[in-house]
Amino acid sequence: MLVSELSERAEVPLATVKYYLREGLLPAGEPTGPRRAEYDECHLRRLRVLRLLREVGEVPVASLRQIVDALDDADLPVHDAMAVIADVISAGPEPGAQDPDALEMVDDLITSMGWDRIRAESVDRIRLAGLVSMLNGPGPLGASPEVLQFYAGLADHLAKTEISLVDHSADRSRLLEDMLTGSVVYGQVFAILRQLGHEHHHAEVVQAAASGTPGA
C-alpha cells in the first residue's frame, strides 16, 4: 500500500505518518521509485500502536523514541524490553524526592505479595511510593497496609490472568506490540469500568438512603 492508504487505514493524519517516517519511529517502506514506497501490514500494526500510545496512553511524542528503540532492539530480551516500556508509559506523579516511609511501605507490600522480581529502579515502584506519600499527607485519606494489600491482591489476579492470555509463541515484534497495546488500552478499559461501577453503586446507596431502606 502507498503511504496515503497507510494513513487512511490507520486513521492517522498523513502529516503525522510522514513525521513518524522522518523520525524513524515508523520503518521506511520498500522503495518502488523516486519519492515512492510501498508499506505492508507490519507498518500498519506499528502505526496503530503509535496511535494508541498517543491517543489512549497520552505518551509524549518525545517518549515514543524510547519505546520504538525497545521494540526494535532484537538483542534486548522481551521481558527487559517490556520493563523499559513500562517505565515510559507509567502513569502517576513524576518521581522526585523520595519519602523513605512511603517507599518502605511499598517495599513491604511488594515483599508480602511475593513479587520478588520487581526492579529496584522500577518507575512504577517509585511512583506508587509517591502516591502513598500523598495519601498519607494532610487530609482525610490514608494508605494503610491493609488497603494497599487489598488493591495489590486485585491487581495480582488481573495481571496474572492477562499474562496467561498472551500468545508467547508469537514473533518478538508482534508479542511486544500486543503486550504494549493491551497494557495501555485495557488499563483504560479497567479504569472506566471501575468508574461505571462507582456510579452505579453510589446511586444505589443514595437511593436507599432517600427511601429509608434499613442498612443504607
Backbone as JSON Lines, residues from 0, in Angstrom:
{"i":0,"aa":"M","n":[0.85,-1.19,0.0],"ca":[0.0,0.0,0.0],"c":[0.88,1.25,0.0]}
{"i":1,"aa":"L","n":[0.37,2.33,-0.55],"ca":[1.09,3.6,-0.54],"c":[0.89,4.29,0.81]}
{"i":2,"aa":"V","n":[1.7,5.31,1.05],"ca":[1.64,5.99,2.34],"c":[0.27,6.61,2.59]}
{"i":3,"aa":"S","n":[-0.38,7.06,1.53],"ca":[-1.72,7.65,1.69],"c":[-2.72,6.61,2.17]}
{"i":4,"aa":"E","n":[-2.64,5.38,1.63],"ca":[-3.54,4.31,2.07],"c":[-3.2,3.89,3.49]}
{"i":5,"aa":"L","n":[-1.91,3.83,3.8],"ca":[-1.48,3.5,5.17],"c":[-2.08,4.49,6.15]}
{"i":6,"aa":"S","n":[-2.02,5.76,5.82],"ca":[-2.59,6.81,6.68],"c":[-4.09,6.63,6.85]}
{"i":7,"aa":"E","n":[-4.77,6.32,5.75],"ca":[-6.22,6.17,5.79],"c":[-6.64,4.95,6.6]}
{"i":8,"aa":"R","n":[-5.97,3.82,6.41],"ca":[-6.35,2.6,7.12],"c":[-6.06,2.69,8.61]}
{"i":9,"aa":"A","n":[-5.0,3.38,8.98],"ca":[-4.65,3.53,10.4],"c":[-5.4,4.68,11.05]}
{"i":10,"aa":"E","n":[-6.08,5.49,10.23],"ca":[-6.79,6.68,10.71],"c":[-5.85,7.62,11.45]}
{"i":11,"aa":"V","n":[-4.69,7.81,10.83],"ca":[-3.68,8.73,11.35],"c":[-3.41,9.76,10.26]}
{"i":12,"aa":"P","n":[-3.42,11.05,10.58],"ca":[-3.18,12.08,9.56],"c":[-1.9,11.82,8.77]}
{"i":13,"aa":"L","n":[-1.95,12.1,7.48],"ca":[-0.79,11.86,6.61],"c":[0.44,12.61,7.1]}
{"i":14,"aa":"A","n":[0.24,13.82,7.57],"ca":[1.37,14.61,8.06],"c":[2.03,13.93,9.26]}
{"i":15,"aa":"T","n":[1.23,13.29,10.11],"ca":[1.77,12.58,11.27],"c":[2.55,11.35,10.82]}
{"i":16,"aa":"V","n":[2.0,10.63,9.83],"ca":[2.7,9.45,9.31],"c":[4.05,9.85,8.75]}
{"i":17,"aa":"K","n":[4.09,10.92,8.0],"ca":[5.35,11.38,7.41],"c":[6.34,11.81,8.49]}
{"i":18,"aa":"Y","n":[5.81,12.4,9.56],"ca":[6.68,12.8,10.68],"c":[7.3,11.56,11.32]}
{"i":19,"aa":"Y","n":[6.48,10.52,11.57],"ca":[6.99,9.29,12.15],"c":[8.05,8.66,11.25]}
{"i":20,"aa":"L","n":[7.85,8.73,9.94],"ca":[8.83,8.17,9.0],"c":[10.13,8.97,9.06]}
{"i":21,"aa":"R","n":[10.03,10.28,9.1],"ca":[11.24,11.13,9.15],"c":[12.03,10.88,10.42]}
{"i":22,"aa":"E","n":[11.29,10.67,11.53],"ca":[11.95,10.49,12.82],"c":[12.39,9.05,13.07]}
{"i":23,"aa":"G","n":[12.06,8.15,12.15],"ca":[12.44,6.75,12.31],"c":[11.58,5.99,13.3]}
{"i":24,"aa":"L","n":[10.45,6.58,13.7],"ca":[9.54,5.89,14.61],"c":[8.73,4.83,13.86]}
{"i":25,"aa":"L","n":[8.62,5.03,12.56],"ca":[7.96,4.08,11.67],"c":[8.99,3.65,10.63]}
{"i":26,"aa":"P","n":[9.21,2.35,10.44],"ca":[10.24,1.9,9.48],"c":[9.95,2.41,8.08]}
{"i":27,"aa":"A","n":[11.0,2.63,7.33],"ca":[10.84,3.07,5.94],"c":[10.18,1.98,5.12]}
{"i":28,"aa":"G","n":[9.44,2.4,4.1],"ca":[8.8,1.44,3.22],"c":[9.78,0.9,2.19]}
{"i":29,"aa":"E","n":[9.29,-0.02,1.36],"ca":[10.1,-0.6,0.29],"c":[10.06,0.35,-0.91]}
{"i":30,"aa":"P","n":[11.23,0.93,-1.29],"ca":[11.24,1.88,-2.41],"c":[10.76,1.23,-3.71]}
{"i":31,"aa":"T","n":[9.88,1.92,-4.42],"ca":[9.39,1.44,-5.71],"c":[9.63,2.45,-6.82]}
{"i":32,"aa":"G","n":[10.26,3.56,-6.49],"ca":[10.55,4.59,-7.47],"c":[10.94,5.87,-6.76]}
{"i":33,"aa":"P","n":[11.26,6.92,-7.5],"ca":[11.61,8.2,-6.89],"c":[10.47,8.72,-6.0]}
{"i":34,"aa":"R","n":[10.79,8.96,-4.73],"ca":[9.83,9.52,-3.79],"c":[8.57,8.65,-3.66]}
{"i":35,"aa":"R","n":[8.74,7.36,-3.8],"ca":[7.61,6.45,-3.74],"c":[8.01,5.16,-3.02]}
{"i":36,"aa":"A","n":[7.16,4.65,-2.15],"ca":[7.47,3.43,-1.41],"c":[6.18,2.68,-1.1]}
{"i":37,"aa":"E","n":[6.35,1.38,-0.88],"ca":[5.23,0.52,-0.53],"c":[5.33,0.14,0.96]}
{"i":38,"aa":"Y","n":[4.17,0.05,1.61],"ca":[4.1,-0.3,3.04],"c":[3.21,-1.53,3.21]}
{"i":39,"aa":"D","n":[3.47,-2.3,4.27],"ca":[2.72,-3.54,4.46],"c":[2.01,-3.55,5.81]}
{"i":40,"aa":"E","n":[1.5,-4.74,6.17],"ca":[0.73,-4.87,7.41],"c":[1.57,-4.6,8.66]}
{"i":41,"aa":"C","n":[2.87,-4.87,8.58],"ca":[3.74,-4.57,9.73],"c":[3.79,-3.07,10.0]}
{"i":42,"aa":"H","n":[3.83,-2.29,8.94],"ca":[3.8,-0.83,9.1],"c":[2.46,-0.4,9.69]}
{"i":43,"aa":"L","n":[1.38,-1.04,9.23],"ca":[0.05,-0.69,9.72],"c":[-0.07,-0.99,11.21]}
{"i":44,"aa":"R","n":[0.44,-2.15,11.64],"ca":[0.39,-2.51,13.05],"c":[1.17,-1.51,13.89]}
{"i":45,"aa":"R","n":[2.38,-1.17,13.45],"ca":[3.21,-0.23,14.21],"c":[2.55,1.14,14.28]}
{"i":46,"aa":"L","n":[1.95,1.56,13.2],"ca":[1.3,2.87,13.18],"c":[0.11,2.89,14.14]}
{"i":47,"aa":"R","n":[-0.63,1.79,14.19],"ca":[-1.75,1.72,15.12],"c":[-1.26,1.72,16.56]}
{"i":48,"aa":"V","n":[-0.13,1.07,16.82],"ca":[0.45,1.08,18.16],"c":[0.82,2.51,18.56]}
{"i":49,"aa":"L","n":[1.45,3.23,17.65],"ca":[1.83,4.61,17.93],"c":[0.6,5.47,18.19]}
{"i":50,"aa":"R","n":[-0.45,5.22,17.43],"ca":[-1.68,5.99,17.62],"c":[-2.27,5.73,19.0]}
{"i":51,"aa":"L","n":[-2.33,4.45,19.41],"ca":[-2.87,4.11,20.72],"c":[-2.03,4.72,21.85]}
{"i":52,"aa":"L","n":[-0.72,4.7,21.67],"ca":[0.16,5.28,22.68],"c":[-0.11,6.77,22.85]}
{"i":53,"aa":"R","n":[-0.33,7.45,21.72],"ca":[-0.55,8.89,21.79],"c":[-1.96,9.23,22.27]}
{"i":54,"aa":"E","n":[-2.98,8.56,21.69],"ca":[-4.36,8.97,21.94],"c":[-4.94,8.36,23.22]}
{"i":55,"aa":"V","n":[-4.56,7.13,23.55],"ca":[-5.09,6.47,24.74],"c":[-4.12,6.58,25.91]}
{"i":56,"aa":"G","n":[-2.86,6.24,25.64],"ca":[-1.85,6.28,26.7],"c":[-1.32,7.66,26.99]}
{"i":57,"aa":"E","n":[-1.62,8.64,26.1],"ca":[-1.14,10.02,26.25],"c":[0.38,10.06,26.45]}
{"i":58,"aa":"V","n":[1.08,9.17,25.74],"ca":[2.54,9.14,25.81],"c":[3.09,10.3,24.98]}
{"i":59,"aa":"P","n":[3.95,11.14,25.55],"ca":[4.51,12.26,24.78],"c":[5.28,11.75,23.57]}
{"i":60,"aa":"V","n":[5.25,12.54,22.51],"ca":[5.96,12.17,21.28],"c":[7.44,11.91,21.59]}
{"i":61,"aa":"A","n":[8.01,12.72,22.48],"ca":[9.43,12.58,22.81],"c":[9.73,11.21,23.43]}
{"i":62,"aa":"S","n":[8.74,10.6,24.08],"ca":[8.97,9.31,24.73],"c":[8.77,8.13,23.78]}
{"i":63,"aa":"L","n":[8.18,8.4,22.62],"ca":[7.96,7.31,21.67],"c":[9.27,6.7,21.2]}
{"i":64,"aa":"R","n":[10.34,7.52,21.15],"ca":[11.64,7.02,20.7],"c":[12.13,5.89,21.59]}
{"i":65,"aa":"Q","n":[11.99,6.05,22.92],"ca":[12.43,5.0,23.85],"c":[11.65,3.71,23.62]}
{"i":66,"aa":"I","n":[10.36,3.85,23.38],"ca":[9.52,2.67,23.16],"c":[9.9,1.97,21.87]}
{"i":67,"aa":"V","n":[10.04,2.73,20.79],"ca":[10.38,2.14,19.5],"c":[11.76,1.48,19.56]}
{"i":68,"aa":"D","n":[12.7,2.11,20.23],"ca":[14.04,1.52,20.35],"c":[13.97,0.17,21.07]}
{"i":69,"aa":"A","n":[13.14,0.1,22.12],"ca":[13.0,-1.17,22.85],"c":[12.3,-2.22,21.99]}
{"i":70,"aa":"L","n":[11.3,-1.79,21.22],"ca":[10.59,-2.72,20.35],"c":[11.5,-3.3,19.27]}
{"i":71,"aa":"D","n":[12.4,-2.47,18.75],"ca":[13.2,-2.86,17.59],"c":[14.58,-3.43,17.94]}
{"i":72,"aa":"D","n":[14.96,-3.4,19.21],"ca":[16.26,-3.94,19.61],"c":[16.16,-5.45,19.78]}
{"i":73,"aa":"A","n":[16.51,-6.19,18.73],"ca":[16.38,-7.65,18.75],"c":[17.27,-8.3,19.8]}
{"i":74,"aa":"D","n":[18.31,-7.61,20.26],"ca":[19.22,-8.17,21.27],"c":[18.69,-7.98,22.69]}
{"i":75,"aa":"L","n":[17.62,-7.2,22.82],"ca":[17.05,-6.93,24.15],"c":[15.96,-7.97,24.43]}
{"i":76,"aa":"P","n":[16.12,-8.78,25.48],"ca":[15.1,-9.79,25.79],"c":[13.72,-9.17,25.94]}
{"i":77,"aa":"V","n":[12.7,-9.95,25.62],"ca":[11.33,-9.44,25.66],"c":[10.97,-8.86,27.03]}
{"i":78,"aa":"H","n":[11.33,-9.57,28.1],"ca":[10.98,-9.07,29.44],"c":[11.67,-7.74,29.72]}
{"i":79,"aa":"D","n":[12.94,-7.62,29.33],"ca":[13.67,-6.37,29.56],"c":[13.07,-5.24,28.73]}
{"i":80,"aa":"A","n":[12.64,-5.57,27.51],"ca":[12.02,-4.55,26.67],"c":[10.73,-4.05,27.3]}
{"i":81,"aa":"M","n":[9.93,-4.97,27.84],"ca":[8.68,-4.56,28.47],"c":[8.95,-3.74,29.74]}
{"i":82,"aa":"A","n":[10.04,-4.04,30.44],"ca":[10.39,-3.25,31.63],"c":[10.72,-1.82,31.24]}
{"i":83,"aa":"V","n":[11.48,-1.68,30.15],"ca":[11.82,-0.34,29.65],"c":[10.55,0.4,29.26]}
{"i":84,"aa":"I","n":[9.67,-0.29,28.52],"ca":[8.44,0.33,28.06],"c":[7.53,0.69,29.24]}
{"i":85,"aa":"A","n":[7.47,-0.18,30.24],"ca":[6.63,0.09,31.42],"c":[7.05,1.38,32.1]}
{"i":86,"aa":"D","n":[8.35,1.63,32.17],"ca":[8.84,2.86,32.8],"c":[8.41,4.09,32.01]}
{"i":87,"aa":"V","n":[8.31,3.94,30.68],"ca":[7.93,5.07,29.83],"c":[6.44,5.37,29.92]}
{"i":88,"aa":"I","n":[5.62,4.32,29.92],"ca":[4.17,4.53,29.88],"c":[3.56,4.63,31.27]}
{"i":89,"aa":"S","n":[4.38,4.46,32.31],"ca":[3.88,4.51,33.68],"c":[3.17,5.83,33.96]}
{"i":90,"aa":"A","n":[1.99,5.73,34.6],"ca":[1.22,6.92,34.93],"c":[1.29,7.19,36.42]}
{"i":91,"aa":"G","n":[1.33,8.46,36.78],"ca":[1.37,8.81,38.19],"c":[2.24,10.04,38.4]}
{"i":92,"aa":"P","n":[2.44,10.43,39.65],"ca":[3.27,11.62,39.93],"c":[4.7,11.39,39.46]}
{"i":93,"aa":"E","n":[5.3,12.44,38.96],"ca":[6.68,12.34,38.49],"c":[7.6,11.99,39.66]}
{"i":94,"aa":"P","n":[8.49,11.02,39.45],"ca":[9.43,10.66,40.53],"c":[10.24,11.87,40.96]}
{"i":95,"aa":"G","n":[10.24,12.15,42.23],"ca":[11.01,13.27,42.76],"c":[11.71,12.85,44.03]}
{"i":96,"aa":"A","n":[11.72,13.75,45.0],"ca":[12.31,13.41,46.3],"c":[11.52,12.26,46.92]}
{"i":97,"aa":"Q","n":[12.21,11.22,47.34],"ca":[11.54,10.03,47.83],"c":[11.27,10.12,49.33]}
{"i":98,"aa":"D","n":[10.06,9.7,49.7],"ca":[9.65,9.64,51.1],"c":[10.05,8.26,51.62]}
{"i":99,"aa":"P","n":[11.05,8.18,52.49],"ca":[11.54,6.87,52.96],"c":[10.45,6.0,53.58]}
{"i":100,"aa":"D","n":[9.53,6.62,54.34],"ca":[8.47,5.84,54.98],"c":[7.52,5.25,53.95]}
{"i":101,"aa":"A","n":[7.16,6.05,52.94],"ca":[6.26,5.57,51.89],"c":[6.92,4.48,51.06]}
{"i":102,"aa":"L","n":[8.21,4.66,50.77],"ca":[8.93,3.66,49.99],"c":[9.06,2.35,50.78]}
{"i":103,"aa":"E","n":[9.25,2.46,52.09],"ca":[9.33,1.26,52.92],"c":[7.98,0.52,52.93]}
{"i":104,"aa":"M","n":[6.89,1.28,52.97],"ca":[5.57,0.66,52.95],"c":[5.34,-0.08,51.63]}
{"i":105,"aa":"V","n":[5.77,0.53,50.52],"ca":[5.63,-0.09,49.21],"c":[6.48,-1.35,49.13]}
{"i":106,"aa":"D","n":[7.71,-1.27,49.62],"ca":[8.59,-2.44,49.57],"c":[8.07,-3.57,50.45]}
{"i":107,"aa":"D","n":[7.48,-3.23,51.58],"ca":[6.88,-4.25,52.43],"c":[5.7,-4.93,51.71]}
{"i":108,"aa":"L","n":[4.94,-4.12,50.99],"ca":[3.82,-4.67,50.23],"c":[4.31,-5.61,49.14]}
{"i":109,"aa":"I","n":[5.33,-5.17,48.41],"ca":[5.9,-6.0,47.33],"c":[6.4,-7.33,47.88]}
{"i":110,"aa":"T","n":[7.05,-7.26,49.03],"ca":[7.55,-8.49,49.66],"c":[6.41,-9.4,50.09]}
{"i":111,"aa":"S","n":[5.38,-8.83,50.68],"ca":[4.24,-9.64,51.14],"c":[3.5,-10.3,49.99]}
{"i":112,"aa":"M","n":[3.55,-9.67,48.8],"ca":[2.89,-10.24,47.62],"c":[3.75,-11.3,46.94]}
{"i":113,"aa":"G","n":[4.99,-11.44,47.39],"ca":[5.88,-12.4,46.76],"c":[6.39,-11.92,45.41]}
{"i":114,"aa":"W","n":[6.31,-10.62,45.16],"ca":[6.78,-10.06,43.88],"c":[8.28,-9.81,43.98]}
{"i":115,"aa":"D","n":[9.06,-10.89,43.96],"ca":[10.5,-10.76,44.16],"c":[11.28,-10.5,42.88]}
{"i":116,"aa":"R","n":[10.57,-10.18,41.8],"ca":[11.24,-9.87,40.54],"c":[11.04,-8.42,40.11]}
{"i":117,"aa":"I","n":[10.61,-7.58,41.05],"ca":[10.43,-6.16,40.77],"c":[11.77,-5.45,40.85]}
{"i":118,"aa":"R","n":[12.07,-4.68,39.83],"ca":[13.34,-3.95,39.8],"c":[13.35,-2.82,40.84]}
{"i":119,"aa":"A","n":[14.48,-2.63,41.49],"ca":[14.6,-1.53,42.45],"c":[14.42,-0.19,41.77]}
{"i":120,"aa":"E","n":[14.81,-0.12,40.48],"ca":[14.73,1.15,39.75],"c":[13.4,1.33,39.03]}
{"i":121,"aa":"S","n":[12.46,0.41,39.22],"ca":[11.17,0.5,38.56],"c":[10.51,1.85,38.82]}
{"i":122,"aa":"V","n":[10.12,2.52,37.76],"ca":[9.44,3.81,37.91],"c":[8.1,3.62,38.61]}
{"i":123,"aa":"D","n":[7.43,2.51,38.34],"ca":[6.14,2.26,38.99],"c":[6.32,2.13,40.5]}
{"i":124,"aa":"R","n":[7.4,1.5,40.93],"ca":[7.67,1.37,42.37],"c":[7.83,2.74,43.0]}
{"i":125,"aa":"I","n":[8.59,3.6,42.35],"ca":[8.83,4.95,42.88],"c":[7.55,5.78,42.85]}
{"i":126,"aa":"R","n":[6.79,5.65,41.77],"ca":[5.56,6.44,41.66],"c":[4.5,5.97,42.65]}
{"i":127,"aa":"L","n":[4.44,4.68,42.91],"ca":[3.49,4.18,43.91],"c":[3.84,4.76,45.28]}
{"i":128,"aa":"A","n":[5.12,4.82,45.58],"ca":[5.55,5.41,46.84],"c":[5.14,6.88,46.91]}
{"i":129,"aa":"G","n":[5.22,7.57,45.76],"ca":[4.79,8.97,45.72],"c":[3.31,9.13,46.02]}
{"i":130,"aa":"L","n":[2.49,8.21,45.46],"ca":[1.06,8.25,45.73],"c":[0.76,7.94,47.2]}
{"i":131,"aa":"V","n":[1.46,6.96,47.75],"ca":[1.27,6.61,49.17],"c":[1.62,7.81,50.04]}
{"i":132,"aa":"S","n":[2.69,8.5,49.7],"ca":[3.1,9.67,50.47],"c":[2.03,10.76,50.42]}
{"i":133,"aa":"M","n":[1.43,10.95,49.23],"ca":[0.36,11.95,49.09],"c":[-0.86,11.55,49.91]}
{"i":134,"aa":"L","n":[-1.23,10.28,49.86],"ca":[-2.4,9.8,50.6],"c":[-2.22,9.93,52.1]}
{"i":135,"aa":"N","n":[-1.0,9.75,52.56],"ca":[-0.72,9.8,54.0],"c":[-0.37,11.2,54.48]}
{"i":136,"aa":"G","n":[-0.48,12.18,53.59],"ca":[-0.24,13.57,53.97],"c":[-1.47,14.17,54.64]}
{"i":137,"aa":"P","n":[-1.49,15.49,54.82],"ca":[-2.64,16.15,55.45],"c":[-3.92,15.87,54.67]}
{"i":138,"aa":"G","n":[-4.99,15.58,55.37],"ca":[-6.26,15.32,54.71],"c":[-6.92,14.07,55.25]}
{"i":139,"aa":"P","n":[-8.13,13.78,54.76],"ca":[-8.91,12.67,55.31],"c":[-8.49,11.28,54.81]}
{"i":140,"aa":"L","n":[-7.71,11.22,53.74],"ca":[-7.35,9.94,53.16],"c":[-6.16,9.32,53.88]}
{"i":141,"aa":"G","n":[-5.9,8.08,53.55],"ca":[-4.76,7.4,54.13],"c":[-4.51,6.1,53.39]}
{"i":142,"aa":"A","n":[-3.27,5.66,53.37],"ca":[-2.91,4.41,52.69],"c":[-2.38,3.43,53.72]}
{"i":143,"aa":"S","n":[-3.29,2.67,54.31],"ca":[-2.87,1.69,55.31],"c":[-2.36,0.44,54.6]}
{"i":144,"aa":"P","n":[-1.52,-0.35,55.27],"ca":[-1.05,-1.61,54.67],"c":[-2.2,-2.52,54.26]}
{"i":145,"aa":"E","n":[-3.29,-2.51,55.02],"ca":[-4.43,-3.37,54.72],"c":[-5.1,-2.96,53.42]}
{"i":146,"aa":"V","n":[-5.26,-1.65,53.23],"ca":[-5.88,-1.16,51.99],"c":[-4.99,-1.46,50.79]}
{"i":147,"aa":"L","n":[-3.7,-1.22,50.94],"ca":[-2.77,-1.49,49.85],"c":[-2.76,-2.99,49.51]}
{"i":148,"aa":"Q","n":[-2.84,-3.82,50.53],"ca":[-2.85,-5.27,50.32],"c":[-4.09,-5.69,49.53]}
{"i":149,"aa":"F","n":[-5.22,-5.07,49.83],"ca":[-6.45,-5.37,49.11],"c":[-6.3,-5.05,47.63]}
{"i":150,"aa":"Y","n":[-5.82,-3.84,47.34],"ca":[-5.65,-3.45,45.93],"c":[-4.59,-4.31,45.24]}
{"i":151,"aa":"A","n":[-3.54,-4.64,45.94],"ca":[-2.49,-5.47,45.36],"c":[-3.02,-6.85,45.01]}
{"i":152,"aa":"G","n":[-3.9,-7.39,45.85],"ca":[-4.48,-8.69,45.57],"c":[-5.3,-8.68,44.3]}
{"i":153,"aa":"L","n":[-6.11,-7.63,44.11],"ca":[-6.89,-7.49,42.88],"c":[-5.96,-7.35,41.67]}
{"i":154,"aa":"A","n":[-4.93,-6.53,41.82],"ca":[-4.0,-6.29,40.72],"c":[-3.24,-7.56,40.35]}
{"i":155,"aa":"D","n":[-2.87,-8.33,41.35],"ca":[-2.12,-9.56,41.1],"c":[-2.97,-10.55,40.29]}
{"i":156,"aa":"H","n":[-4.22,-10.7,40.68],"ca":[-5.11,-11.62,39.97],"c":[-5.3,-11.16,38.52]}
{"i":157,"aa":"L","n":[-5.52,-9.88,38.34],"ca":[-5.73,-9.34,36.99],"c":[-4.47,-9.5,36.14]}
{"i":158,"aa":"A","n":[-3.32,-9.13,36.7],"ca":[-2.06,-9.21,35.94],"c":[-1.73,-10.65,35.56]}
{"i":159,"aa":"K","n":[-1.91,-11.56,36.51],"ca":[-1.61,-12.97,36.24],"c":[-2.49,-13.51,35.11]}
{"i":160,"aa":"T","n":[-3.77,-13.13,35.13],"ca":[-4.7,-13.57,34.09],"c":[-4.32,-12.98,32.75]}
{"i":161,"aa":"E","n":[-3.99,-11.7,32.72],"ca":[-3.63,-11.04,31.46],"c":[-2.39,-11.68,30.84]}
{"i":162,"aa":"I","n":[-1.38,-11.93,31.66],"ca":[-0.15,-12.53,31.15],"c":[-0.41,-13.93,30.61]}
{"i":163,"aa":"S","n":[-1.32,-14.66,31.24],"ca":[-1.62,-16.02,30.79],"c":[-2.33,-16.03,29.45]}
{"i":164,"aa":"L","n":[-2.96,-14.93,29.09],"ca":[-3.71,-14.85,27.83],"c":[-2.84,-14.42,26.65]}
{"i":165,"aa":"V","n":[-1.62,-14.0,26.93],"ca":[-0.72,-13.55,25.86],"c":[-0.18,-14.75,25.09]}
{"i":166,"aa":"D","n":[-0.14,-14.62,23.78],"ca":[0.42,-15.67,22.94],"c":[1.94,-15.52,22.89]}
{"i":167,"aa":"H","n":[2.64,-16.22,23.78],"ca":[4.07,-16.07,23.88],"c":[4.83,-16.77,22.75]}
{"i":168,"aa":"S","n":[4.09,-17.47,21.87],"ca":[4.74,-18.11,20.73],"c":[4.84,-17.16,19.53]}
{"i":169,"aa":"A","n":[4.21,-16.0,19.63],"ca":[4.24,-15.03,18.53],"c":[5.66,-14.49,18.36]}
{"i":170,"aa":"D","n":[5.95,-13.95,17.19],"ca":[7.28,-13.38,16.96],"c":[7.47,-12.18,17.88]}
{"i":171,"aa":"R","n":[8.73,-11.84,18.13],"ca":[9.08,-10.84,19.14],"c":[8.34,-9.52,18.94]}
{"i":172,"aa":"S","n":[8.33,-9.0,17.73],"ca":[7.71,-7.71,17.47],"c":[6.22,-7.73,17.76]}
{"i":173,"aa":"R","n":[5.54,-8.76,17.27],"ca":[4.09,-8.85,17.49],"c":[3.78,-9.05,18.97]}
{"i":174,"aa":"L","n":[4.57,-9.89,19.65],"ca":[4.36,-10.15,21.07],"c":[4.46,-8.86,21.87]}
{"i":175,"aa":"L","n":[5.51,-8.09,21.62],"ca":[5.71,-6.84,22.35],"c":[4.61,-5.83,22.04]}
{"i":176,"aa":"E","n":[4.24,-5.73,20.76],"ca":[3.18,-4.79,20.39],"c":[1.86,-5.17,21.04]}
{"i":177,"aa":"D","n":[1.56,-6.49,21.09],"ca":[0.32,-6.93,21.72],"c":[0.33,-6.64,23.22]}
{"i":178,"aa":"M","n":[1.45,-6.92,23.88],"ca":[1.54,-6.68,25.32],"c":[1.44,-5.18,25.62]}
{"i":179,"aa":"L","n":[2.09,-4.39,24.79],"ca":[2.1,-2.95,24.99],"c":[0.71,-2.36,24.82]}
{"i":180,"aa":"T","n":[0.06,-2.67,23.71],"ca":[-1.26,-2.11,23.46],"c":[-2.27,-2.65,24.46]}
{"i":181,"aa":"G","n":[-2.13,-3.92,24.85],"ca":[-3.04,-4.46,25.85],"c":[-2.9,-3.74,27.17]}
{"i":182,"aa":"S","n":[-1.66,-3.46,27.56],"ca":[-1.41,-2.76,28.82],"c":[-2.02,-1.37,28.81]}
{"i":183,"aa":"V","n":[-1.83,-0.67,27.7],"ca":[-2.32,0.71,27.6],"c":[-3.85,0.75,27.49]}
{"i":184,"aa":"V","n":[-4.39,-0.01,26.54],"ca":[-5.83,0.07,26.27],"c":[-6.66,-0.57,27.37]}
{"i":185,"aa":"Y","n":[-6.29,-1.79,27.78],"ca":[-7.09,-2.44,28.81],"c":[-6.91,-1.8,30.18]}
{"i":186,"aa":"G","n":[-5.8,-1.1,30.37],"ca":[-5.66,-0.3,31.58],"c":[-6.74,0.77,31.63]}
{"i":187,"aa":"Q","n":[-7.0,1.4,30.47],"ca":[-8.05,2.41,30.38],"c":[-9.43,1.77,30.5]}
{"i":188,"aa":"V","n":[-9.61,0.59,29.87],"ca":[-10.88,-0.12,29.96],"c":[-11.22,-0.42,31.42]}
{"i":189,"aa":"F","n":[-10.23,-0.92,32.17],"ca":[-10.47,-1.26,33.57],"c":[-10.81,-0.01,34.38]}
{"i":190,"aa":"A","n":[-10.09,1.09,34.13],"ca":[-10.34,2.33,34.86],"c":[-11.75,2.84,34.6]}
{"i":191,"aa":"I","n":[-12.21,2.75,33.35],"ca":[-13.55,3.2,33.0],"c":[-14.61,2.3,33.62]}
{"i":192,"aa":"L","n":[-14.41,0.98,33.56],"ca":[-15.36,0.06,34.18],"c":[-15.46,0.32,35.68]}
{"i":193,"aa":"R","n":[-14.34,0.62,36.31],"ca":[-14.34,0.92,37.75],"c":[-15.17,2.17,38.02]}
{"i":194,"aa":"Q","n":[-15.02,3.19,37.18],"ca":[-15.79,4.41,37.36],"c":[-17.28,4.16,37.16]}
{"i":195,"aa":"L","n":[-17.63,3.32,36.16],"ca":[-19.03,2.99,35.94],"c":[-19.6,2.25,37.16]}
{"i":196,"aa":"G","n":[-18.79,1.36,37.73],"ca":[-19.22,0.66,38.94],"c":[-19.46,1.61,40.08]}
{"i":197,"aa":"H","n":[-18.57,2.59,40.24],"ca":[-18.75,3.61,41.28],"c":[-20.07,4.34,41.08]}
{"i":198,"aa":"E","n":[-20.33,4.73,39.83],"ca":[-21.57,5.48,39.54],"c":[-22.8,4.67,39.93]}
{"i":199,"aa":"H","n":[-22.81,3.41,39.55],"ca":[-23.96,2.55,39.84],"c":[-24.14,2.33,41.35]}
{"i":200,"aa":"H","n":[-23.08,1.9,42.01],"ca":[-23.21,1.54,43.42],"c":[-23.45,2.75,44.31]}
{"i":201,"aa":"H","n":[-22.88,3.9,43.94],"ca":[-23.15,5.1,44.74],"c":[-24.6,5.53,44.57]}
{"i":202,"aa":"A","n":[-25.13,5.4,43.36],"ca":[-26.54,5.74,43.13],"c":[-27.44,4.83,43.96]}
{"i":203,"aa":"E","n":[-27.06,3.56,44.07],"ca":[-27.84,2.63,44.9],"c":[-27.86,3.08,46.35]}
{"i":204,"aa":"V","n":[-26.69,3.49,46.85],"ca":[-26.59,3.93,48.24],"c":[-27.44,5.17,48.47]}
{"i":205,"aa":"V","n":[-27.35,6.13,47.54],"ca":[-28.14,7.37,47.66],"c":[-29.63,7.08,47.63]}
{"i":206,"aa":"Q","n":[-30.03,6.22,46.71],"ca":[-31.46,5.87,46.59],"c":[-31.95,5.15,47.85]}
{"i":207,"aa":"A","n":[-31.14,4.24,48.38],"ca":[-31.53,3.51,49.58],"c":[-31.66,4.47,50.76]}
{"i":208,"aa":"A","n":[-30.74,5.42,50.86],"ca":[-30.78,6.39,51.96],"c":[-32.03,7.26,51.85]}
{"i":209,"aa":"A","n":[-32.38,7.65,50.63],"ca":[-33.53,8.52,50.42],"c":[-34.83,7.81,50.74]}
{"i":210,"aa":"S","n":[-34.86,6.5,50.51],"ca":[-36.08,5.73,50.76],"c":[-36.15,5.18,52.19]}
{"i":211,"aa":"G","n":[-35.08,5.41,52.95],"ca":[-35.06,4.93,54.31],"c":[-34.91,3.44,54.45]}
{"i":212,"aa":"T","n":[-34.32,2.81,53.41],"ca":[-34.12,1.37,53.47],"c":[-33.18,1.02,54.62]}
{"i":213,"aa":"P","n":[-33.54,0.05,55.45],"ca":[-32.65,-0.34,56.57],"c":[-31.27,-0.76,56.05]}
{"i":214,"aa":"G","n":[-30.25,-0.34,56.76],"ca":[-28.89,-0.72,56.39],"c":[-28.26,0.22,55.39]}
{"i":215,"aa":"A","n":[-29.01,1.25,54.94],"ca":[-28.46,2.18,53.95],"c":[-27.44,3.07,54.6]}
